[in-house]
């Protein structure tokens, strides 16, 4: 079974998390994958020879963090539901 935290979610507005498929053991793999994506993107931003501007720096950093933000938001929602 693939990790549902890393798979695309169907539905409008970026999709709906498959809550019934998410297990605690999915989080370490998903967070590591998200950090790997983010670190790779940051290295690309840092190595960009173009002069830094809003699009190639700020927007690029925002895009780089989207997977991590998505995984962390699901973790936080599940944590809050247990408290």
C-alpha positions as CSV (number, residue, x, y, z in Angstrom):
1,X,0.0,0.0,0.0
2,X,1.3,3.4,-0.9
3,X,1.5,6.2,1.7
4,X,-1.7,8.2,1.5
5,X,0.0,11.3,2.9
6,X,2.2,11.4,-0.3
7,X,-0.5,10.4,-2.8
8,X,-2.7,13.0,-4.6
9,X,-6.1,13.5,-2.9
10,X,-9.2,13.7,-5.1
11,X,-11.7,16.5,-4.8
12,X,-11.8,20.2,-5.1
13,X,-9.5,22.7,-3.3
14,X,-6.5,20.4,-3.3
15,X,-8.5,17.3,-2.4
16,X,-9.7,15.6,0.7
17,X,-7.4,13.6,2.9
18,X,-8.2,9.9,3.0
19,X,-8.7,9.9,6.8
20,X,-9.7,6.2,6.9
21,X,-6.3,5.2,5.3
22,X,-3.9,7.3,7.3
23,X,-2.0,5.5,10.1
24,X,0.6,6.8,12.5
25,X,3.4,4.8,10.8
26,X,2.8,6.8,7.6
27,X,4.1,10.1,9.1
28,X,7.9,9.4,9.4
29,X,8.1,8.3,5.8
30,X,6.0,11.2,4.6
31,X,7.8,13.8,6.6
32,X,11.2,12.5,5.4
33,X,10.0,12.6,1.8
34,X,8.6,16.1,2.3
35,X,11.9,17.3,3.8
36,X,13.9,15.7,0.9
37,X,11.7,17.5,-1.6
38,X,12.1,20.8,0.3
39,X,15.9,20.5,0.7
40,X,16.3,19.7,-3.0
41,X,14.2,22.7,-4.0
42,X,16.1,25.0,-1.6
43,X,19.4,23.8,-3.1
44,X,18.0,24.7,-6.6
45,X,16.9,28.1,-5.4
46,X,20.4,28.7,-3.9
47,X,22.1,27.6,-7.0
48,X,19.9,29.7,-9.4
49,X,22.3,32.0,-11.2
50,X,19.5,34.6,-11.9
51,X,19.3,37.6,-9.6
52,X,17.0,36.8,-6.7
53,X,13.5,38.3,-6.9
54,X,10.1,37.5,-5.4
55,X,9.2,34.8,-7.9
56,X,12.5,32.8,-8.0
57,X,13.1,33.1,-4.2
58,X,10.0,33.8,-2.1
59,X,7.4,32.0,-4.3
60,X,9.9,29.1,-4.9
61,X,10.4,28.7,-1.1
62,X,6.6,28.7,-0.6
63,X,6.2,26.0,-3.3
64,X,9.1,24.0,-1.8
65,X,7.3,23.7,1.6
66,X,3.8,22.7,0.3
67,X,4.2,18.9,0.8
68,X,5.7,19.4,4.3
69,X,2.9,21.8,5.2
70,X,0.3,19.3,4.0
71,X,1.8,16.4,6.0
72,X,2.1,18.6,9.1
73,X,-1.4,19.9,8.9
74,X,-2.8,16.3,8.8
75,X,-0.6,15.4,11.8
76,X,-1.9,18.4,13.7
77,X,-5.5,17.7,12.8
78,X,-5.2,14.1,14.1
79,X,-3.4,15.2,17.2
80,X,-6.1,17.8,18.0
81,X,-8.8,15.2,17.5
82,X,-7.3,13.1,20.2
83,X,-7.0,15.8,22.8
